[in-house]
């Protein structure tokens, strides 16, 4: 057999920031591939909506409202799970400011959310994964949601660049430490995707046109492009891929 299908039956995946946008798309894609889901968001209404979609695929789904920067709260949620096989570390944000005008409170918030919380969640989920006695045999997968901005610079995004570049270093270090346990760690790095978070930026026609000029393929990524990459990395189809990035960027970083 030379072709491995994306099959996540009997796997349990935890997805943060699962209420909207990329997180929602990833959660649904994993369910479509057969996984059961643990979804986390700050808004119960969003979670209820995503849960209904997931259950249409006959996957189990439990949801939790949580601010992932609250360490004790996220720890309690992860610790109460029977098992975790897959983590999609997706929760994150951006506050565009020119480097000289970055407010201290905004910088500290983004570092706490995009970097520190991602680290804590990855560590807690890894410890939960290792509770499964046959983990080395069945494997595990952690996908940290990064960005093309971890690989290139961008205007009014110095803090975002910093936090996402930090995730790349974290991912490589984790991959080496966890390889002996057969837990793979990778990042997915999208270009601009039309989501509730990016819509407000893309309303600016000048920004939108300038951004499209930087993407050789001349189009923004779709949610399905990112979610499919995540499902691939979550599955045994990518069982020899760890410590690297999948750039879903339409060629931006190739320039």
N, C-alpha and C positions, 0 to 999 in steps of 0.2 A: 504493500500500500504506500503510495507516494503523496496522497492528498489527505490532509487532516481537516475535517470539518470543524467549525466552531460549535462545540457542544458543551454546555455548562450544566447538564443535568446532574442532580445531587450535589451541586455547589451552592454555597451561600455567599452572597456579595453584599457588602456594606458600601453605600454611596452617600457622601456628604454633599450638601448643597443640592439636594435632589428635587427640590420643589419646582424649579424653573430651568429653562435654558439647557445648557450642556449637561448638567447633573440629571435633569429629568430624562433627557434623551439617552444618556448612558444607562440609567436604571431600567428604562423600557427595553433597550436593546439587549441587556443582559437577561432580562426576563424572557424575551423572545427566543434567546439562545438556550433557555431551559433553567436558568438559575432562580433560586429563591432570593428575595431581597430584604435588606434592612435599610430603610431610607431615612435620612435625617435632613431637616430643614428648620428654619425659624418660624414657618407659617403652617399651621395645621390645615388650613383650607387647601393650600397647594399640595400638601402631602396626601390628603384625601383624594384629590383629583388624580394624582400619579398612581396611588394604590389601586384605584378602579381600573386603570389601564393595564397595570401589571397583572391583576387577577384575571383579566381576559385571556391571558396566556397560560392560565392554570398554575401560575407560580404563587408560592406563599409570599406574603409581604407584611412586614411589621414596620410601623413608622414611629418616629420620635421627634417632637419639637425640641430643638436645642440650639443654643448659641455655641458653636464649636470652640470659641475662645474660653469657655467655661470648662476648665480642666476636670473638675470633680464631676460635673454633669456628664461630660462625654465619657469619662472613665466608667461611671456607673452603667451607662448604656452599653458600652462595649463588653464590660465584664459579665453582664447578665445574658449575653448571647450564648447559645449552646455551642456554636462553632462559627468561624469565619474562614472562608477560603480565598476570598477576593476582596480587596479594598480599592475603591475609586475615591481618592483623596481630592475631591473637586471643589470644596467650598473656598471661595476667595473673592477678592474685590480689587478695584482700582479707583484712586482719587487723583485725576490728572492735575498736576501742578508743575510749573517751571521750577527747576532745581533751586533757584535763588529764592523762591517763594514757598517752598514746601513748609507747611506748618508742622511743628513738632508732634502735635497730637495725631495728625493724619499719618505721619511717618510711622509712629509707634503703633498705631492701630493696624496698618497694613502689614508691618513686620509680625505683629502678634497673630493676625489672621492668616496671612499667606504663607508664613514660614514656621513660626513657633507651633501654631495649632496643627499644621500639617505634620510636623515632626512628632508631636505628642500622639496624634491619632495613629500614625504609622507604627509607633512604638507599642502602643496599647493593642492594636490589632495584631501585630506580630506576636506579642506574648500570648494572645488568645489563639492564634494559629498554632503555636507551638504546644498548646495543651492537647492537640489531637495527636495521638500516639503514632499514627502512620503518616505523619505529615511529609516525611522525606519521600515516601512512596507516591502519595497523591499530589504533592506539590502545593504551591500557593502563588498568588500573584497580587502585587501592589502596583497600582498605577497612580502616580502623582500628576495631577493636571497642571501642566506648566504652560508655556506660551512661546511663540516665535521670539517674543521680546526677551527671552532668556538667552538668545543667540545673536540678536542684533540690537542696536540702540534705537530709541524712539523719542521724539520730542515730547515734553511734559510727562514723561513716564519714568523718570530716574528711579523712583522708589519701587515702582512695579517691576522695572528691569532688575533691580537689586534682589527683590524677594523671589522672583522666578528663577534667576540665575542661581540663587541659593538652593532652590529645589533640585536643580540639576546636580550640584555637588552632593547634596544629601542622598539623592537617588543612587549615584555611583557608589558612594560609601556603603549604603545599605545593601546594595546588590552584592558587594564583595563579602560583607559580614554574613549575609543570609544564604549565600549560594550553597553552602554545605547542608542546609535544611531544605533545599529545593524550593525556596521561596524566591521568586523572581521579582525584580523591582525595575520599573521603567517609567518614563514620562511620555505624555502626549502633548505636543506643542502646536496648538492651532494658530492660524492667522486670525483675522477678524471674522467672527461668526455673528450673524444677526440674531441676537438674543435680547432679553429685556435689559441686560446690563449695557450692551453696546449700542442699542437703538438711540440712546440719547446723544452719543458721540456722532453717529452716522447721520443724524438729522442735519448736521452742518454739511452743506453741499460741497464746500471747498475741501473739507477734511475727507469726505467720502471719495471725491474724485482723486485727490492726491494719494489716498490709500490704495485705490484700485490700480493706479499707475505703478505702484511698487510690487504688485502681484502679477508675475508674468502671465499667469493663466487668465488674468483679467476679471476675476470674480471672487466673491467672498465664499468662505467655506459654509457648507450646510451642516446642520446639527447631526445629520446621519453620517457625514464624513468623519466626524470626531467620534461619535458613538460606535461606529464600526471598528475604528482603530482600537478603541478601548476594549471591545468585545474580543477582538483578535488577541490582544495582549493578555486578557483574562483567561484565555483558553489554552489547552495543550497544543493548539496549532502553532503557538509561539514558544514551545517548551525549551528552546535553546537561545532565547532572546532575553538578556538581562543587562542592566546597567547602561542602557542607552535610551535614545529618544526617537519617537516617530514624529516627524515634522509634517503636519497637515496644513501646509502654508502656501500651496499653489506656486511654489518656486521662489518665494520672497527671499529666503536665506541663501539661495543659489547665486544671487546677483553679486 
